[in-house]
């Protein structure tokens, strides 16, 4: 891939896609989704992805804190659109994980998100190594294999 060129994300990269219908309260006066709401969409879909991985309760799920979040906007979502929010683990570090998210309307890519999370000891904000069993579970689930740092 040429320097400065980013490959477009496709639905096929995601083993997990969460459906969501845009509600009126999420839109601005033109009926377009207000930009900050995409992070709420990502957050909701990441929790559903966590459930799909087999972590059914907050207490059972691994604990992460957000270190970085970004979103590249390609096209707007509008009131009452039926969206699919794709989530996947893109990279594992020693104590962190990069999650890729994307919002689709049908096959149209509306935006791409990148979120970096640091794994922490339960009940603290103290970083800790990612548990090998978590990495194994995620790797077995994903369609596109996460990179290893």
C-alpha positions, 0 to 999 in steps of 0.5 A, spaced: 500 500 500 502 506 498 504 511 503 498 515 505 493 511 502 488 507 507 485 501 505 477 502 505 474 497 510 469 492 508 463 488 511 467 482 510 473 483 515 468 483 521 466 477 524 461 481 528 456 486 526 451 489 530 444 492 528 442 499 530 437 504 527 438 511 528 434 514 533 431 522 532 435 524 539 442 522 535 441 527 530 442 534 529 437 539 526 438 536 519 436 529 521 444 527 520 447 523 526 451 528 530 458 526 530 459 524 537 454 519 537 458 514 533 463 513 539 456 511 543 455 506 537 462 503 537 461 503 545 455 499 545 457 495 539 464 493 543 460 491 549 455 486 544 462 484 541 464 482 548 458 478 549 459 474 543 466 472 545 462 469 551 463 474 557 456 475 559 456 479 565 460 486 566 464 482 572 466 476 567 469 481 562 476 483 562 477 490 564 480 495 559 480 503 559 480 507 553 487 510 551 485 513 544 479 514 540 478 516 533 473 516 527 474 518 520 467 520 517 466 518 510 458 519 509 453 521 514 448 516 517 441 519 517 435 519 522 431 512 521 437 509 517 438 501 519 446 501 520 451 495 522 456 496 526 462 492 525 467 491 531 474 487 531 480 486 534 485 489 530 492 488 534 494 486 540 500 489 544 503 486 551 498 490 555 493 493 550 488 492 544 487 496 538 479 495 536 477 497 529 470 499 528 466 501 522 459 503 521 455 501 514 449 502 511 448 496 507 454 495 504 456 503 504 461 505 509 460 511 513 465 511 518 471 508 521 473 508 528 480 506 531 480 505 539 486 503 543 484 500 550 489 498 555 488 492 560 487 493 567 487 489 573 480 488 575 477 494 580 483 498 578 486 502 573 493 499 573 495 496 567 497 489 566 499 484 561 493 481 556 491 474 559 493 469 554 486 466 554 483 472 552 487 473 546 486 465 544 478 467 545 478 473 540 483 470 535 478 464 535 472 468 534 475 473 529 475 473 521 481 477 520 486 475 524 489 481 529 496 483 528 501 482 534 506 487 537 
